[in-house]
Amino acid sequence: MLVLTRKTDETIMIGDQIVIKVLGISDGQVKIGVEAPRSVKIFRAEVYEAIQRQNVAATRVSKQSVQNVAGLLAKQSKRKE
């Protein structure tokens, strides 16, 4: 991990297109601004982790769901015969 010290209005560059700027520091909080292309997704870590958990949960399929779909497909197949 790279650790840098910055003051208000100072910036950090990530590559050629991402700029991190310290906007203010007060009461133990640092306010930062991020300039990046729209194609770069930017999330707070806790939001990113929640999205990842939801994506994993969405890929889980119950045995019952598979059996239901198989039954529907079998019915459609019989209708076409």
N, C-alpha and C positions, 0 to 999 in steps of 0.2 A: 504494500500500500504506500502510495506517495502521500506524504503529509506536507502541506504548504501553509504558510502564514500569510494572510491577506488583511488589508485594512478596508474600510468603507470606500467604495468606488473603485477598488482594484479588481482586476479580472484574472481569470485562468482560461487558457485555451485548451480545448481537447480536439486534436486534429486541426483541420483548416476551417471547419464550419461550426464548431460548438464553442460558445463563450459562456463562462460562468462569471457572474459579477456579484460582488458583495454589495448589497443595497443599503444595509444598515445592521447595527449591532446594538441590542438593548435588552436588559432584563434576562440575560442568559440565553437569548435567542439570536440567531443570525438569519437575516432575511437575504435570500439570494435570488438572482434573476438568471434565467437560462435562455440563451438565444441559440436556436438550432433549426435545421430544415424541418418542414412539416412532416417529412417522412420518418423522422426520428421520434420514437415514442418515449415520453418522459413521464415517469410516475414516482410518487413517494414510495419508499420501500414497502411499507405496510400495505399499500394499495396493490403494488405489483405482486406481492406474496398472496394476497386474497384472490387476485385474478388467476394466478397459477393454480391455487387450490380448486377454484371453480372449474378451470379447464380440465383438471384431472378428474374431478367428480363427474363432469359431463361425459367423459369417455367410458365411464363404468356402465356396463349393461347387465341387468339382472337376468338370471336364467329364465325366469317367467316371461320377461319381455321377448327374449329370443324365441321361446316356445309360442308365444302369441303371434309373432310375425310369421313364424314357420307355418302355423295353422292358417293364417290369412293367405299366404302364398299357395298353400295346398288347395284351398278353396277356389282361388282364382284359376289355378291350373286345371282343376276339374271342370270349371265352367267353360273353359276354352275348348275342351275335348269334345 
